Amino acid sequence: MLSTLSLNSAETEAKLNSVERIKEYDTLEQEAPEIIEENRPPKDWPSKGEVVFKDVCLRYRKGDLVLKNINVNVTGEEKVGIVGRTGAGKST
């Protein structure tokens, strides 16, 4: 009987913890929407401008270069994505 009481007590406490979390989430301030229509750039953005990399060499830290003599020319109205496996240095 003591074992059952202990088990029921632990189960009740776990269920009350989830209720407490729900109550806490209910009182959190609402986040801004992901997309705010009046703040969106025009459809043709960027319409002008240019980004040029000439003979760029990069390294993650001291050691060998990981990018060597990269040449990239991005013109206006182009959108560019950088892809690579996890840990490849995309954010760098």
Buried (B, 14 or more C-beta within 10 A) or exposed (E): EEEEEEEEEEEEEEEEEEEEEEEEEEEEEEEEEEEEEEEEEEEEEBEEEEEEEEEEEEEEEEEEEEEEEEEEEBEEEEEEEEEEEEEEEEEE
